Amino acid sequence: MKIGLYFGTFNPIHIGHMIIANHVAEYSGLNQIWMVVTPHNPLKIKDTLLDDYKRLQLVFLATEEYTKIKPSDIEFKLPQPNYTINTLVHLQEKFPKHIFSLIMGEDNLKSLHKWKNYEVILQNHEIYVYPRFDGIGKLAKQNYEFENNPKIHFIAAPIVEISSTFIRENIKKKKNVRPLLPSKVWEYIDHNNLYKK
């Protein structure tokens, strides 16, 4: 089975995340997308980062009606701070019959050369890159190292200018952000008074 790993803090998960995940699930040839919730890094100030399991619950609520999209807490069980290469090695050992690919935004592709063992990642895994606000291909063209790499696939997913930061800030200001969130995610946030302080 071909699995696409979509990493994020998902703080909170919003319709932009779901549009990208669903687009990759439907148009890339991958069988499933796993939304990998990144745990809190103990070296960083917690600030507005919601508890790991609450964020996982939000991802579960957002994805439960999508047969090809699954929540994953795989990084919760790994040593921190965690590196993508370690997660990939762990998953390959745990699920030897699965083929794992990465899903990332163009901004992450731009900094891929700074990742731990990025050459090993590229050697062993496909990468599906979705456009960020400045359009598909722009960042890649500045990054000649990755421009013609056969393991990197640019996907024409819709560009959605929504950020979790914007959502958190506006919940705090008592603005209605309901249209930006999957309905069950909004209900959980509202019912539990999340992000209001």
ZITA-V127739 format. One record per residue. N is the residue number from 1. SS is DSSP state (~ for helix, > for strand, _ for the rest). Layout:
n=N ss=SS
n=N ss=SS
This chain:
n=1 ss=_
n=2 ss=>
n=3 ss=>
n=4 ss=>
n=5 ss=>
n=6 ss=>
n=7 ss=>
n=8 ss=>
n=9 ss=_
n=10 ss=_
n=11 ss=_
n=12 ss=_
n=13 ss=_
n=14 ss=_
n=15 ss=~
n=16 ss=~
n=17 ss=~
n=18 ss=~
n=19 ss=~
n=20 ss=~
n=21 ss=~
n=22 ss=~
n=23 ss=~
n=24 ss=~
n=25 ss=~
n=26 ss=~
n=27 ss=~
n=28 ss=_
n=29 ss=_
n=30 ss=_
n=31 ss=_
n=32 ss=>
n=33 ss=>
n=34 ss=>
n=35 ss=>
n=36 ss=>
n=37 ss=>
n=38 ss=_
n=39 ss=_
n=40 ss=_
n=41 ss=_
n=42 ss=_
n=43 ss=_
n=44 ss=_
n=45 ss=_
n=46 ss=_
n=47 ss=_
n=48 ss=_
n=49 ss=_
n=50 ss=_
n=51 ss=_
n=52 ss=~
n=53 ss=~
n=54 ss=~
n=55 ss=~
n=56 ss=~
n=57 ss=~
n=58 ss=~
n=59 ss=~
n=60 ss=~
n=61 ss=~
n=62 ss=~
n=63 ss=~
n=64 ss=_
n=65 ss=_
n=66 ss=_
n=67 ss=_
n=68 ss=_
n=69 ss=>
n=70 ss=>
n=71 ss=>
n=72 ss=>
n=73 ss=_
n=74 ss=~
n=75 ss=~
n=76 ss=~
n=77 ss=~
n=78 ss=_
n=79 ss=_
n=80 ss=_
n=81 ss=_
n=82 ss=_
n=83 ss=_
n=84 ss=~
n=85 ss=~
n=86 ss=~
n=87 ss=~
n=88 ss=~
n=89 ss=~
n=90 ss=~
n=91 ss=~
n=92 ss=~
n=93 ss=~
n=94 ss=~
n=95 ss=_
n=96 ss=_
n=97 ss=_
n=98 ss=_
n=99 ss=>
n=100 ss=>
n=101 ss=>
n=102 ss=>
n=103 ss=>
n=104 ss=>
n=105 ss=>
n=106 ss=~
n=107 ss=~
n=108 ss=~
n=109 ss=~
n=110 ss=~
n=111 ss=_
n=112 ss=~
n=113 ss=~
n=114 ss=~
n=115 ss=_
n=116 ss=_
n=117 ss=_
n=118 ss=~
n=119 ss=~
n=120 ss=~
n=121 ss=~
n=122 ss=~
n=123 ss=~
n=124 ss=~
n=125 ss=_
n=126 ss=_
n=127 ss=>
n=128 ss=>
n=129 ss=>
n=130 ss=>
n=131 ss=_
n=132 ss=_
n=133 ss=_
n=134 ss=_
n=135 ss=_
n=136 ss=_
n=137 ss=_
n=138 ss=~
n=139 ss=~
n=140 ss=~
n=141 ss=~
n=142 ss=_
n=143 ss=_
n=144 ss=~
n=145 ss=~
n=146 ss=~
n=147 ss=~
n=148 ss=_
n=149 ss=_
n=150 ss=_
n=151 ss=_
n=152 ss=>
n=153 ss=>
n=154 ss=>
n=155 ss=>
n=156 ss=_
n=157 ss=_
n=158 ss=_
n=159 ss=_
n=160 ss=_
n=161 ss=_
n=162 ss=_
n=163 ss=_
n=164 ss=~
n=165 ss=~
n=166 ss=~
n=167 ss=~
n=168 ss=~
n=169 ss=~
n=170 ss=~
n=171 ss=~
n=172 ss=~
n=173 ss=_
n=174 ss=_
n=175 ss=_
n=176 ss=_
n=177 ss=_
n=178 ss=~
n=179 ss=~
n=180 ss=~
n=181 ss=_
n=182 ss=_
n=183 ss=~
n=184 ss=~
n=185 ss=~
n=186 ss=~
n=187 ss=~
n=188 ss=~
n=189 ss=~
n=190 ss=~
n=191 ss=~
n=192 ss=_
n=193 ss=_
n=194 ss=_
n=195 ss=_
n=196 ss=_
n=197 ss=_
